[in-house]
Amino acid sequence: MMVTAFLRTPLFTFSSAEAHAPEGVAAVVGQVVSEQGGVTLRVTRWLDGRGRELVGPSRTLFLPASKLDHVWHHEV
């Protein structure tokens, strides 16, 4: 199932060659892997606070429920 997860606050990441996400990510789009205690996603798109796509690698992230504002489930 594809979802867009809107975050309460932007993701924290280091600004270096090892950064796991682009800076300023406010929402992520991806495939749900698990929904235990939050959402684990295979992220395919990174979005900033204005909905603009950010350049970043595809990653699998666990987003705890406390980090999520809301999750939009796309049509399957």
C-alpha positions in Angstrom: 0.0 0.0 0.0 1.3 3.4 -1.0 1.1 6.2 1.6 2.2 9.8 2.1 3.3 10.3 5.7 3.1 14.0 6.9 5.6 14.7 9.7 5.0 16.8 12.8 8.5 18.2 12.4 11.0 17.9 9.6 13.4 14.9 9.6 16.7 15.5 11.3 19.7 14.4 9.2 23.3 15.2 9.1 24.5 17.4 6.3 27.3 15.2 5.0 28.1 12.6 2.4 26.5 10.0 4.7 23.1 11.8 5.0 20.2 9.3 4.9 17.7 11.9 3.7 17.8 15.4 2.1 17.5 18.4 4.5 14.1 19.9 5.2 11.9 16.7 4.6 8.4 17.4 5.9 6.6 14.4 4.1 7.6 11.1 2.6 5.9 8.9 0.0 6.4 5.2 -0.1 5.4 1.6 0.2 4.3 0.4 3.7 6.5 -2.4 5.1 5.0 -2.5 8.6 2.7 -0.6 10.9 3.8 -1.6 14.3 4.4 1.4 16.7 4.5 3.7 13.7 5.1 3.2 10.0 8.1 1.5 8.3 8.2 2.8 4.7 10.3 2.1 1.6 10.6 5.8 0.7 10.3 6.7 -3.0 9.8 10.5 -2.7 10.9 13.2 -0.3 8.9 16.4 0.0 9.5 19.7 1.7 7.0 21.8 3.6 5.6 23.2 0.4 5.2 19.9 -1.4 8.2 20.3 -3.6 10.1 17.1 -4.3 13.6 16.9 -2.9 16.5 14.9 -4.4 17.4 11.9 -2.2 18.1 8.2 -2.2 15.4 5.6 -1.8 15.6 4.4 1.8 13.6 2.2 4.2 12.7 4.3 7.3 10.9 3.7 10.5 8.7 6.7 11.5 7.4 6.3 15.1 3.8 7.3 15.7 5.0 10.3 17.7 6.8 11.7 14.6 3.6 11.5 12.4 1.0 14.1 12.0 -1.1 12.0 9.7 -0.8 9.4 6.9 -2.7 9.6 3.7 -3.4 6.1 2.2 -3.4 6.3 -1.6 -5.8 4.2 -3.7 -4.5 0.7 -4.2 
